[in-house]
Amino acid sequence: MKKLIPVFAFLFATGTASAQELAIASKGNKVYIENTSKNDNAVKTADELKERVGEWNYWTVVNSPAEADFVLAAETEVSKGITATSWGGKSYVLTGKIKDKKGEVVWESNSYKSSPNGTNGFNSSKAVVKKMIRDLKKKFKD
């Protein structure tokens, strides 16, 4: 029995974090999309994310963190070069983090990767955003 107490404590703690995460990111809450990079390609990806979140209409996108209930920080890595999958275009990796008003991360997405190819119209920036939105819709259902 003594061995089970730490397990229950861990499960309770992770359940509490999930409840906090879902509370600040509830439907109708205000979100600020934060871009952590000054790279032009990363800025375009963050703009695409902002547009897609707005189209989803689950949260209200605002223009400053002060107005927001939470922040969705978009971390974008862009690489260029010829690889087996990139065909010489730009490959993207996008990770999202939900932060509370104190700036503490309460949830982090998977890292979404895409290289230009025919299935994504050779636009890997939009492809990583589409992947993230698909998973956000699964995570935060109506």
Phi and psi in radians as a Rosetta constraint file:
Dihedral C 1 N 2 CA 2 C 2 CIRCULARHARMONIC -1.096 0.35
Dihedral N 2 CA 2 C 2 N 3 CIRCULARHARMONIC -0.520 0.35
Dihedral C 2 N 3 CA 3 C 3 CIRCULARHARMONIC -1.268 0.35
Dihedral N 3 CA 3 C 3 N 4 CIRCULARHARMONIC -0.448 0.35
Dihedral C 3 N 4 CA 4 C 4 CIRCULARHARMONIC -1.395 0.35
Dihedral N 4 CA 4 C 4 N 5 CIRCULARHARMONIC -0.435 0.35
Dihedral C 4 N 5 CA 5 C 5 CIRCULARHARMONIC -1.033 0.35
Dihedral N 5 CA 5 C 5 N 6 CIRCULARHARMONIC -0.830 0.35
Dihedral C 5 N 6 CA 6 C 6 CIRCULARHARMONIC -1.075 0.35
Dihedral N 6 CA 6 C 6 N 7 CIRCULARHARMONIC -0.591 0.35
Dihedral C 6 N 7 CA 7 C 7 CIRCULARHARMONIC -1.131 0.35
Dihedral N 7 CA 7 C 7 N 8 CIRCULARHARMONIC -0.803 0.35
Dihedral C 7 N 8 CA 8 C 8 CIRCULARHARMONIC -1.120 0.35
Dihedral N 8 CA 8 C 8 N 9 CIRCULARHARMONIC -0.680 0.35
Dihedral C 8 N 9 CA 9 C 9 CIRCULARHARMONIC -1.091 0.35
Dihedral N 9 CA 9 C 9 N 10 CIRCULARHARMONIC -0.734 0.35
Dihedral C 9 N 10 CA 10 C 10 CIRCULARHARMONIC -1.109 0.35
Dihedral N 10 CA 10 C 10 N 11 CIRCULARHARMONIC -0.805 0.35
Dihedral C 10 N 11 CA 11 C 11 CIRCULARHARMONIC -1.095 0.35
Dihedral N 11 CA 11 C 11 N 12 CIRCULARHARMONIC -0.677 0.35
Dihedral C 11 N 12 CA 12 C 12 CIRCULARHARMONIC -1.138 0.35
Dihedral N 12 CA 12 C 12 N 13 CIRCULARHARMONIC -0.749 0.35
Dihedral C 12 N 13 CA 13 C 13 CIRCULARHARMONIC -1.115 0.35
Dihedral N 13 CA 13 C 13 N 14 CIRCULARHARMONIC -0.736 0.35
Dihedral C 13 N 14 CA 14 C 14 CIRCULARHARMONIC -1.227 0.35
Dihedral N 14 CA 14 C 14 N 15 CIRCULARHARMONIC -0.572 0.35
Dihedral C 14 N 15 CA 15 C 15 CIRCULARHARMONIC -1.155 0.35
Dihedral N 15 CA 15 C 15 N 16 CIRCULARHARMONIC -0.640 0.35
Dihedral C 15 N 16 CA 16 C 16 CIRCULARHARMONIC -1.167 0.35
Dihedral N 16 CA 16 C 16 N 17 CIRCULARHARMONIC -0.729 0.35
Dihedral C 16 N 17 CA 17 C 17 CIRCULARHARMONIC -1.087 0.35
Dihedral N 17 CA 17 C 17 N 18 CIRCULARHARMONIC -0.681 0.35
Dihedral C 17 N 18 CA 18 C 18 CIRCULARHARMONIC -1.141 0.35
Dihedral N 18 CA 18 C 18 N 19 CIRCULARHARMONIC -0.699 0.35
Dihedral C 18 N 19 CA 19 C 19 CIRCULARHARMONIC -1.135 0.35
Dihedral N 19 CA 19 C 19 N 20 CIRCULARHARMONIC -0.711 0.35
Dihedral C 19 N 20 CA 20 C 20 CIRCULARHARMONIC -1.116 0.35
Dihedral N 20 CA 20 C 20 N 21 CIRCULARHARMONIC -0.779 0.35
Dihedral C 20 N 21 CA 21 C 21 CIRCULARHARMONIC -1.035 0.35
Dihedral N 21 CA 21 C 21 N 22 CIRCULARHARMONIC -0.814 0.35
Dihedral C 21 N 22 CA 22 C 22 CIRCULARHARMONIC -1.230 0.35
Dihedral N 22 CA 22 C 22 N 23 CIRCULARHARMONIC -0.520 0.35
Dihedral C 22 N 23 CA 23 C 23 CIRCULARHARMONIC -1.175 0.35
Dihedral N 23 CA 23 C 23 N 24 CIRCULARHARMONIC -0.795 0.35
Dihedral C 23 N 24 CA 24 C 24 CIRCULARHARMONIC -1.331 0.35
Dihedral N 24 CA 24 C 24 N 25 CIRCULARHARMONIC -0.368 0.35
Dihedral C 24 N 25 CA 25 C 25 CIRCULARHARMONIC -1.876 0.35
Dihedral N 25 CA 25 C 25 N 26 CIRCULARHARMONIC 0.534 0.35
Dihedral C 25 N 26 CA 26 C 26 CIRCULARHARMONIC -1.174 0.35
Dihedral N 26 CA 26 C 26 N 27 CIRCULARHARMONIC 2.759 0.35
Dihedral C 26 N 27 CA 27 C 27 CIRCULARHARMONIC -1.020 0.35
Dihedral N 27 CA 27 C 27 N 28 CIRCULARHARMONIC 2.367 0.35
Dihedral C 27 N 28 CA 28 C 28 CIRCULARHARMONIC 1.580 0.35
Dihedral N 28 CA 28 C 28 N 29 CIRCULARHARMONIC -0.229 0.35
Dihedral C 28 N 29 CA 29 C 29 CIRCULARHARMONIC -1.209 0.35
Dihedral N 29 CA 29 C 29 N 30 CIRCULARHARMONIC 2.850 0.35
Dihedral C 29 N 30 CA 30 C 30 CIRCULARHARMONIC -1.668 0.35
Dihedral N 30 CA 30 C 30 N 31 CIRCULARHARMONIC 2.344 0.35
Dihedral C 30 N 31 CA 31 C 31 CIRCULARHARMONIC -2.156 0.35
Dihedral N 31 CA 31 C 31 N 32 CIRCULARHARMONIC 2.438 0.35
Dihedral C 31 N 32 CA 32 C 32 CIRCULARHARMONIC -1.888 0.35
Dihedral N 32 CA 32 C 32 N 33 CIRCULARHARMONIC 2.220 0.35
Dihedral C 32 N 33 CA 33 C 33 CIRCULARHARMONIC -1.569 0.35
Dihedral N 33 CA 33 C 33 N 34 CIRCULARHARMONIC 2.009 0.35
Dihedral C 33 N 34 CA 34 C 34 CIRCULARHARMONIC -1.799 0.35
Dihedral N 34 CA 34 C 34 N 35 CIRCULARHARMONIC 2.273 0.35
Dihedral C 34 N 35 CA 35 C 35 CIRCULARHARMONIC -1.784 0.35
Dihedral N 35 CA 35 C 35 N 36 CIRCULARHARMONIC 2.190 0.35
Dihedral C 35 N 36 CA 36 C 36 CIRCULARHARMONIC -1.636 0.35
Dihedral N 36 CA 36 C 36 N 37 CIRCULARHARMONIC 0.106 0.35
Dihedral C 36 N 37 CA 37 C 37 CIRCULARHARMONIC -2.230 0.35
Dihedral N 37 CA 37 C 37 N 38 CIRCULARHARMONIC 2.643 0.35
Dihedral C 37 N 38 CA 38 C 38 CIRCULARHARMONIC -1.759 0.35
Dihedral N 38 CA 38 C 38 N 39 CIRCULARHARMONIC -0.007 0.35
Dihedral C 38 N 39 CA 39 C 39 CIRCULARHARMONIC -1.096 0.35
Dihedral N 39 CA 39 C 39 N 40 CIRCULARHARMONIC 2.329 0.35
Dihedral C 39 N 40 CA 40 C 40 CIRCULARHARMONIC -0.966 0.35
Dihedral N 40 CA 40 C 40 N 41 CIRCULARHARMONIC -0.723 0.35
Dihedral C 40 N 41 CA 41 C 41 CIRCULARHARMONIC -1.164 0.35
Dihedral N 41 CA 41 C 41 N 42 CIRCULARHARMONIC -0.659 0.35
Dihedral C 41 N 42 CA 42 C 42 CIRCULARHARMONIC -1.192 0.35
Dihedral N 42 CA 42 C 42 N 43 CIRCULARHARMONIC -0.648 0.35
Dihedral C 42 N 43 CA 43 C 43 CIRCULARHARMONIC -1.104 0.35
Dihedral N 43 CA 43 C 43 N 44 CIRCULARHARMONIC -0.760 0.35
Dihedral C 43 N 44 CA 44 C 44 CIRCULARHARMONIC -1.106 0.35
Dihedral N 44 CA 44 C 44 N 45 CIRCULARHARMONIC -0.657 0.35
Dihedral C 44 N 45 CA 45 C 45 CIRCULARHARMONIC -1.157 0.35
Dihedral N 45 CA 45 C 45 N 46 CIRCULARHARMONIC -0.741 0.35
Dihedral C 45 N 46 CA 46 C 46 CIRCULARHARMONIC -1.118 0.35
Dihedral N 46 CA 46 C 46 N 47 CIRCULARHARMONIC -0.672 0.35
Dihedral C 46 N 47 CA 47 C 47 CIRCULARHARMONIC -1.105 0.35
Dihedral N 47 CA 47 C 47 N 48 CIRCULARHARMONIC -0.718 0.35
Dihedral C 47 N 48 CA 48 C 48 CIRCULARHARMONIC -1.111 0.35
Dihedral N 48 CA 48 C 48 N 49 CIRCULARHARMONIC -0.716 0.35
Dihedral C 48 N 49 CA 49 C 49 CIRCULARHARMONIC -1.093 0.35
Dihedral N 49 CA 49 C 49 N 50 CIRCULARHARMONIC -0.774 0.35
Dihedral C 49 N 50 CA 50 C 50 CIRCULARHARMONIC -1.027 0.35
Dihedral N 50 CA 50 C 50 N 51 CIRCULARHARMONIC -0.770 0.35
Dihedral C 50 N 51 CA 51 C 51 CIRCULARHARMONIC -1.111 0.35
Dihedral N 51 CA 51 C 51 N 52 CIRCULARHARMONIC -0.792 0.35
Dihedral C 51 N 52 CA 52 C 52 CIRCULARHARMONIC -1.172 0.35
Dihedral N 52 CA 52 C 52 N 53 CIRCULARHARMONIC -0.684 0.35
Dihedral C 52 N 53 CA 53 C 53 CIRCULARHARMONIC -1.121 0.35
Dihedral N 53 CA 53 C 53 N 54 CIRCULARHARMONIC -0.709 0.35
Dihedral C 53 N 54 CA 54 C 54 CIRCULARHARMONIC -1.084 0.35
Dihedral N 54 CA 54 C 54 N 55 CIRCULARHARMONIC -0.728 0.35
Dihedral C 54 N 55 CA 55 C 55 CIRCULARHARMONIC -1.146 0.35
Dihedral N 55 CA 55 C 55 N 56 CIRCULARHARMONIC -0.597 0.35
Dihedral C 55 N 56 CA 56 C 56 CIRCULARHARMONIC -1.087 0.35
Dihedral N 56 CA 56 C 56 N 57 CIRCULARHARMONIC -0.648 0.35
Dihedral C 56 N 57 CA 57 C 57 CIRCULARHARMONIC 1.166 0.35
Dihedral N 57 CA 57 C 57 N 58 CIRCULARHARMONIC 0.448 0.35
Dihedral C 57 N 58 CA 58 C 58 CIRCULARHARMONIC -1.514 0.35
Dihedral N 58 CA 58 C 58 N 59 CIRCULARHARMONIC -0.754 0.35
Dihedral C 58 N 59 CA 59 C 59 CIRCULARHARMONIC -2.001 0.35
Dihedral N 59 CA 59 C 59 N 60 CIRCULARHARMONIC 2.824 0.35
Dihedral C 59 N 60 CA 60 C 60 CIRCULARHARMONIC -1.709 0.35
Dihedral N 60 CA 60 C 60 N 61 CIRCULARHARMONIC 2.142 0.35
Dihedral C 60 N 61 CA 61 C 61 CIRCULARHARMONIC -1.456 0.35
Dihedral N 61 CA 61 C 61 N 62 CIRCULARHARMONIC 2.234 0.35
Dihedral C 61 N 62 CA 62 C 62 CIRCULARHARMONIC -2.025 0.35
Dihedral N 62 CA 62 C 62 N 63 CIRCULARHARMONIC 2.898 0.35
Dihedral C 62 N 63 CA 63 C 63 CIRCULARHARMONIC -1.665 0.35
Dihedral N 63 CA 63 C 63 N 64 CIRCULARHARMONIC -0.022 0.35
Dihedral C 63 N 64 CA 64 C 64 CIRCULARHARMONIC -2.566 0.35
Dihedral N 64 CA 64 C 64 N 65 CIRCULARHARMONIC 2.609 0.35
Dihedral C 64 N 65 CA 65 C 65 CIRCULARHARMONIC -1.131 0.35
Dihedral N 65 CA 65 C 65 N 66 CIRCULARHARMONIC -0.450 0.35
Dihedral C 65 N 66 CA 66 C 66 CIRCULARHARMONIC -1.133 0.35
Dihedral N 66 CA 66 C 66 N 67 CIRCULARHARMONIC -0.558 0.35
Dihedral C 66 N 67 CA 67 C 67 CIRCULARHARMONIC -1.397 0.35
Dihedral N 67 CA 67 C 67 N 68 CIRCULARHARMONIC -0.322 0.35
Dihedral C 67 N 68 CA 68 C 68 CIRCULARHARMONIC -1.497 0.35
Dihedral N 68 CA 68 C 68 N 69 CIRCULARHARMONIC 2.647 0.35
Dihedral C 68 N 69 CA 69 C 69 CIRCULARHARMONIC -1.409 0.35
Dihedral N 69 CA 69 C 69 N 70 CIRCULARHARMONIC -0.493 0.35
Dihedral C 69 N 70 CA 70 C 70 CIRCULARHARMONIC -2.747 0.35
Dihedral N 70 CA 70 C 70 N 71 CIRCULARHARMONIC 2.924 0.35
Dihedral C 70 N 71 CA 71 C 71 CIRCULARHARMONIC -2.035 0.35
Dihedral N 71 CA 71 C 71 N 72 CIRCULARHARMONIC 2.375 0.35
Dihedral C 71 N 72 CA 72 C 72 CIRCULARHARMONIC -1.867 0.35
Dihedral N 72 CA 72 C 72 N 73 CIRCULARHARMONIC 1.802 0.35
Dihedral C 72 N 73 CA 73 C 73 CIRCULARHARMONIC -1.499 0.35
Dihedral N 73 CA 73 C 73 N 74 CIRCULARHARMONIC 2.142 0.35
Dihedral C 73 N 74 CA 74 C 74 CIRCULARHARMONIC -1.741 0.35
Dihedral N 74 CA 74 C 74 N 75 CIRCULARHARMONIC 2.030 0.35
Dihedral C 74 N 75 CA 75 C 75 CIRCULARHARMONIC -1.855 0.35
Dihedral N 75 CA 75 C 75 N 76 CIRCULARHARMONIC 1.971 0.35
Dihedral C 75 N 76 CA 76 C 76 CIRCULARHARMONIC -2.031 0.35
Dihedral N 76 CA 76 C 76 N 77 CIRCULARHARMONIC 2.292 0.35
Dihedral C 76 N 77 CA 77 C 77 CIRCULARHARMONIC -1.993 0.35
Dihedral N 77 CA 77 C 77 N 78 CIRCULARHARMONIC 2.303 0.35
Dihedral C 77 N 78 CA 78 C 78 CIRCULARHARMONIC -2.131 0.35
Dihedral N 78 CA 78 C 78 N 79 CIRCULARHARMONIC 2.307 0.35
Dihedral C 78 N 79 CA 79 C 79 CIRCULARHARMONIC -2.292 0.35
Dihedral N 79 CA 79 C 79 N 80 CIRCULARHARMONIC 2.609 0.35
Dihedral C 79 N 80 CA 80 C 80 CIRCULARHARMONIC -2.246 0.35
Dihedral N 80 CA 80 C 80 N 81 CIRCULARHARMONIC 2.533 0.35
Dihedral C 80 N 81 CA 81 C 81 CIRCULARHARMONIC 2.558 0.35
Dihedral N 81 CA 81 C 81 N 82 CIRCULARHARMONIC 2.902 0.35
Dihedral C 81 N 82 CA 82 C 82 CIRCULARHARMONIC -1.537 0.35
Dihedral N 82 CA 82 C 82 N 83 CIRCULARHARMONIC 2.085 0.35
Dihedral C 82 N 83 CA 83 C 83 CIRCULARHARMONIC -2.281 0.35
Dihedral N 83 CA 83 C 83 N 84 CIRCULARHARMONIC 3.139 0.35
Dihedral C 83 N 84 CA 84 C 84 CIRCULARHARMONIC -1.104 0.35
Dihedral N 84 CA 84 C 84 N 85 CIRCULARHARMONIC -0.465 0.35
Dihedral C 84 N 85 CA 85 C 85 CIRCULARHARMONIC -1.946 0.35
Dihedral N 85 CA 85 C 85 N 86 CIRCULARHARMONIC -0.237 0.35
Dihedral C 85 N 86 CA 86 C 86 CIRCULARHARMONIC -1.599 0.35
Dihedral N 86 CA 86 C 86 N 87 CIRCULARHARMONIC -0.329 0.35
Dihedral C 86 N 87 CA 87 C 87 CIRCULARHARMONIC 0.992 0.35
Dihedral N 87 CA 87 C 87 N 88 CIRCULARHARMONIC 0.432 0.35
Dihedral C 87 N 88 CA 88 C 88 CIRCULARHARMONIC 1.546 0.35
Dihedral N 88 CA 88 C 88 N 89 CIRCULARHARMONIC -0.045 0.35
Dihedral C 88 N 89 CA 89 C 89 CIRCULARHARMONIC -1.574 0.35
Dihedral N 89 CA 89 C 89 N 90 CIRCULARHARMONIC -2.890 0.35
Dihedral C 89 N 90 CA 90 C 90 CIRCULARHARMONIC -1.623 0.35
Dihedral N 90 CA 90 C 90 N 91 CIRCULARHARMONIC 2.295 0.35
Dihedral C 90 N 91 CA 91 C 91 CIRCULARHARMONIC -1.777 0.35
Dihedral N 91 CA 91 C 91 N 92 CIRCULARHARMONIC 2.541 0.35
Dihedral C 91 N 92 CA 92 C 92 CIRCULARHARMONIC -2.184 0.35
Dihedral N 92 CA 92 C 92 N 93 CIRCULARHARMONIC 2.574 0.35
Dihedral C 92 N 93 CA 93 C 93 CIRCULARHARMONIC -2.268 0.35
Dihedral N 93 CA 93 C 93 N 94 CIRCULARHARMONIC 2.194 0.35
Dihedral C 93 N 94 CA 94 C 94 CIRCULARHARMONIC -2.161 0.35
Dihedral N 94 CA 94 C 94 N 95 CIRCULARHARMONIC 2.273 0.35
Dihedral C 94 N 95 CA 95 C 95 CIRCULARHARMONIC -2.239 0.35
Dihedral N 95 CA 95 C 95 N 96 CIRCULARHARMONIC 2.419 0.35
Dihedral C 95 N 96 CA 96 C 96 CIRCULARHARMONIC -2.008 0.35
Dihedral N 96 CA 96 C 96 N 97 CIRCULARHARMONIC 2.498 0.35
Dihedral C 96 N 97 CA 97 C 97 CIRCULARHARMONIC -2.272 0.35
Dihedral N 97 CA 97 C 97 N 98 CIRCULARHARMONIC 2.278 0.35
Dihedral C 97 N 98 CA 98 C 98 CIRCULARHARMONIC -1.632 0.35
Dihedral N 98 CA 98 C 98 N 99 CIRCULARHARMONIC 2.178 0.35
Dihedral C 98 N 99 CA 99 C 99 CIRCULARHARMONIC -2.033 0.35
Dihedral N 99 CA 99 C 99 N 100 CIRCULARHARMONIC 2.492 0.35
Dihedral C 99 N 100 CA 100 C 100 CIRCULARHARMONIC -1.430 0.35
Dihedral N 100 CA 100 C 100 N 101 CIRCULARHARMONIC -3.079 0.35
Dihedral C 100 N 101 CA 101 C 101 CIRCULARHARMONIC -1.077 0.35
Dihedral N 101 CA 101 C 101 N 102 CIRCULARHARMONIC -0.428 0.35
Dihedral C 101 N 102 CA 102 C 102 CIRCULARHARMONIC -1.462 0.35
Dihedral N 102 CA 102 C 102 N 103 CIRCULARHARMONIC -0.102 0.35
Dihedral C 102 N 103 CA 103 C 103 CIRCULARHARMONIC 1.538 0.35
Dihedral N 103 CA 103 C 103 N 104 CIRCULARHARMONIC 0.134 0.35
Dihedral C 103 N 104 CA 104 C 104 CIRCULARHARMONIC -1.484 0.35
Dihedral N 104 CA 104 C 104 N 105 CIRCULARHARMONIC 2.373 0.35
Dihedral C 104 N 105 CA 105 C 105 CIRCULARHARMONIC -1.312 0.35
Dihedral N 105 CA 105 C 105 N 106 CIRCULARHARMONIC 2.147 0.35
Dihedral C 105 N 106 CA 106 C 106 CIRCULARHARMONIC -1.893 0.35
Dihedral N 106 CA 106 C 106 N 107 CIRCULARHARMONIC -0.225 0.35
Dihedral C 106 N 107 CA 107 C 107 CIRCULARHARMONIC -2.765 0.35
Dihedral N 107 CA 107 C 107 N 108 CIRCULARHARMONIC 2.498 0.35
Dihedral C 107 N 108 CA 108 C 108 CIRCULARHARMONIC -2.320 0.35
Dihedral N 108 CA 108 C 108 N 109 CIRCULARHARMONIC 2.358 0.35
Dihedral C 108 N 109 CA 109 C 109 CIRCULARHARMONIC -1.367 0.35
Dihedral N 109 CA 109 C 109 N 110 CIRCULARHARMONIC 3.050 0.35
Dihedral C 109 N 110 CA 110 C 110 CIRCULARHARMONIC -1.196 0.35
Dihedral N 110 CA 110 C 110 N 111 CIRCULARHARMONIC 2.961 0.35
Dihedral C 110 N 111 CA 111 C 111 CIRCULARHARMONIC -1.627 0.35
Dihedral N 111 CA 111 C 111 N 112 CIRCULARHARMONIC 2.133 0.35
Dihedral C 111 N 112 CA 112 C 112 CIRCULARHARMONIC -1.720 0.35
Dihedral N 112 CA 112 C 112 N 113 CIRCULARHARMONIC 2.240 0.35
Dihedral C 112 N 113 CA 113 C 113 CIRCULARHARMONIC -2.086 0.35
Dihedral N 113 CA 113 C 113 N 114 CIRCULARHARMONIC 2.535 0.35
Dihedral C 113 N 114 CA 114 C 114 CIRCULARHARMONIC -2.714 0.35
Dihedral N 114 CA 114 C 114 N 115 CIRCULARHARMONIC 2.463 0.35
Dihedral C 114 N 115 CA 115 C 115 CIRCULARHARMONIC -2.102 0.35
Dihedral N 115 CA 115 C 115 N 116 CIRCULARHARMONIC 2.656 0.35
Dihedral C 115 N 116 CA 116 C 116 CIRCULARHARMONIC -1.137 0.35
Dihedral N 116 CA 116 C 116 N 117 CIRCULARHARMONIC 2.329 0.35
Dihedral C 116 N 117 CA 117 C 117 CIRCULARHARMONIC -2.772 0.35
Dihedral N 117 CA 117 C 117 N 118 CIRCULARHARMONIC 3.080 0.35
Dihedral C 117 N 118 CA 118 C 118 CIRCULARHARMONIC -1.136 0.35
Dihedral N 118 CA 118 C 118 N 119 CIRCULARHARMONIC -0.498 0.35
Dihedral C 118 N 119 CA 119 C 119 CIRCULARHARMONIC -1.283 0.35
Dihedral N 119 CA 119 C 119 N 120 CIRCULARHARMONIC -0.414 0.35
Dihedral C 119 N 120 CA 120 C 120 CIRCULARHARMONIC -1.915 0.35
Dihedral N 120 CA 120 C 120 N 121 CIRCULARHARMONIC 0.325 0.35
Dihedral C 120 N 121 CA 121 C 121 CIRCULARHARMONIC 1.149 0.35
Dihedral N 121 CA 121 C 121 N 122 CIRCULARHARMONIC 0.407 0.35
Dihedral C 121 N 122 CA 122 C 122 CIRCULARHARMONIC 1.056 0.35
Dihedral N 122 CA 122 C 122 N 123 CIRCULARHARMONIC 0.432 0.35
Dihedral C 122 N 123 CA 123 C 123 CIRCULARHARMONIC -2.105 0.35
Dihedral N 123 CA 123 C 123 N 124 CIRCULARHARMONIC 1.499 0.35
Dihedral C 123 N 124 CA 124 C 124 CIRCULARHARMONIC -1.297 0.35
Dihedral N 124 CA 124 C 124 N 125 CIRCULARHARMONIC -0.349 0.35
Dihedral C 124 N 125 CA 125 C 125 CIRCULARHARMONIC -1.111 0.35
Dihedral N 125 CA 125 C 125 N 126 CIRCULARHARMONIC -0.878 0.35
Dihedral C 125 N 126 CA 126 C 126 CIRCULARHARMONIC -1.144 0.35
Dihedral N 126 CA 126 C 126 N 127 CIRCULARHARMONIC -0.576 0.35
Dihedral C 126 N 127 CA 127 C 127 CIRCULARHARMONIC -1.128 0.35
Dihedral N 127 CA 127 C 127 N 128 CIRCULARHARMONIC -0.730 0.35
Dihedral C 127 N 128 CA 128 C 128 CIRCULARHARMONIC -1.203 0.35
Dihedral N 128 CA 128 C 128 N 129 CIRCULARHARMONIC -0.630 0.35
Dihedral C 128 N 129 CA 129 C 129 CIRCULARHARMONIC -1.133 0.35
Dihedral N 129 CA 129 C 129 N 130 CIRCULARHARMONIC -0.759 0.35
Dihedral C 129 N 130 CA 130 C 130 CIRCULARHARMONIC -1.047 0.35
Dihedral N 130 CA 130 C 130 N 131 CIRCULARHARMONIC -0.717 0.35
Dihedral C 130 N 131 CA 131 C 131 CIRCULARHARMONIC -1.111 0.35
Dihedral N 131 CA 131 C 131 N 132 CIRCULARHARMONIC -0.755 0.35
Dihedral C 131 N 132 CA 132 C 132 CIRCULARHARMONIC -1.140 0.35
Dihedral N 132 CA 132 C 132 N 133 CIRCULARHARMONIC -0.777 0.35
Dihedral C 132 N 133 CA 133 C 133 CIRCULARHARMONIC -1.071 0.35
Dihedral N 133 CA 133 C 133 N 134 CIRCULARHARMONIC -0.721 0.35
Dihedral C 133 N 134 CA 134 C 134 CIRCULARHARMONIC -1.013 0.35
Dihedral N 134 CA 134 C 134 N 135 CIRCULARHARMONIC -0.778 0.35
Dihedral C 134 N 135 CA 135 C 135 CIRCULARHARMONIC -1.276 0.35
Dihedral N 135 CA 135 C 135 N 136 CIRCULARHARMONIC -0.603 0.35
Dihedral C 135 N 136 CA 136 C 136 CIRCULARHARMONIC -1.091 0.35
Dihedral N 136 CA 136 C 136 N 137 CIRCULARHARMONIC -0.700 0.35
Dihedral C 136 N 137 CA 137 C 137 CIRCULARHARMONIC -1.116 0.35
Dihedral N 137 CA 137 C 137 N 138 CIRCULARHARMONIC -0.603 0.35
Dihedral C 137 N 138 CA 138 C 138 CIRCULARHARMONIC -1.236 0.35
Dihedral N 138 CA 138 C 138 N 139 CIRCULARHARMONIC -0.711 0.35
Dihedral C 138 N 139 CA 139 C 139 CIRCULARHARMONIC -1.247 0.35
Dihedral N 139 CA 139 C 139 N 140 CIRCULARHARMONIC -0.763 0.35
Dihedral C 139 N 140 CA 140 C 140 CIRCULARHARMONIC -1.991 0.35
Dihedral N 140 CA 140 C 140 N 141 CIRCULARHARMONIC 1.502 0.35
Dihedral C 140 N 141 CA 141 C 141 CIRCULARHARMONIC -1.550 0.35
Dihedral N 141 CA 141 C 141 N 142 CIRCULARHARMONIC 2.786 0.35
